[in-house]
């Protein structure tokens, strides 16, 4: 255990820049995944994979020592990169599209599978890398 408490949350212009840069990279990665599949059910599957992978990565992020030491890295990778990469809006639109096409079972399966798989990914990451408990250091 380090004798010094971890740095506080990042804020101000540097944090805004880290989130913006990470978000731009994450959005391009997300777009690239969607552009690499032919569409239709493949696009739905790609969105599911993106969201589950992003959920896992976001839950595992605090286990990385570099992230714990650098608050800007945490906001750049968390809300920035992974926030830009994952997409509730695409999953919601794909669910609406399935409903419009009369594919109620597929829409329900997409919603249930997205929720269950994403929560499962978070649980798996948390089991592999339990949250780090930080004990307060001595008063200074």
N, C-alpha and C positions, 0 to 999 in steps of 0.2 A: 504494500500500500504506500503510495506516495505521501510524503509529509505535507504536500501542498494540495489544496482543493483544486478541482478542475476549473478551467476558466468559465466565466459566465456565458450566457447566450450572446451570440453575435448580434449587433444592431448597427443602425446608421447606414451611411453610404457604402461602406465596404460589404456589409451583409446584403444590401440591395443589389450590388454589383455581382456578388457571388450567386445569389438566387437567379438573377437575370441570365448570367452566363450559363449556369447549370440548366436552367429552364430551356434556353435556346438549344443546347446540345441534346437534352432529353426529348424535346419536340421533334428535332430532326431525326433522332433515332426512332421515335415512334412512327413518324411519317415513313421512314425507310422500311420498317417492318410491314406496314400496310401496303406500301408500293411493291413489295416483293412477292405478294400473293395475288392470285388471279381475281379475287373478289368472292362475292356470295358467301357461302358457308366457310370458305377458307379465311375470309376477312374476319368473320365472327370468331373463328378459332384463334387467329392471330391476336385479336384484341384480348381474348381470354388469357392467352399465354403471356402477353405483355402485362396485364394486370396482376396475374398470379406471381410472375417473376418479380415485378416491381414491389409487390407486397412483401415477398420474402426478403428482397434486398433492403427495403426500408426497415424491416424488423431486425435485420442483422447489422445494420449500419452502426449502431452504438457499440457493438462489440469490437469494432476496429480501433486499436489504440490511437492511430493518427487522427481519427475523427473525434475521439474523446479529448485529445489535446488541442485541437484546432476548431473552435466554434464556427469559423467561416467555412471550413470544409464540411461541417455538419449541415449548415443551411444551404451550401452550394450543391451538395449531393442529395440531401433529403427533399426539402420543398422545391429545390431547383431542378436538378437532373431527374430524380425519380418522380417529382411532381409533373414535370413536362413529359416524361415517358409514359406514365400510367394515364389511363383515361376513363373516367366514369362516363363522360359525355358520349364517347363512341359506343360504349356498352349500352347506354340508355337508348341511343339512336338505333342501334342494331336491334334492340328488343322491340322498339316501336315499329321498325320495319317488318320484323317477323310477325307482329300482331296484325299489321295492316295487310299482310299477305295471307292472313288466316292461319298462320302457323303458331297457334296458341301454345301447344305443347313444347315446341322448340323455344319459344320466348320464355316460358316458365323455366325450362331446363337451363337456358342461358343465365337467367337471374340466379337460380339456385346454385348452379355450378360455379358461377363467378364468386358468389358470396362464400360458399363452402370451401372452394379451392383456395381462395385468397386468405381466409381465416386459417385454413390448414397450413398454408405456407408460412404465415406469421407464427403459428404455434410451433412448427418445425424449426424455424430460425431461432425462436426464443428457447426451445429445448436445447438446441445445439450451442447457442451462445446466450446463456441466461443474462438478464440485466445486471449490469455492474452496480454493486451497492457502494456508494461513496459515503464514507464516514466523515463527519465534519472534523476539520483539523482543529488544533488548539487555537483559542482566541489570540489575536495579535494586537 
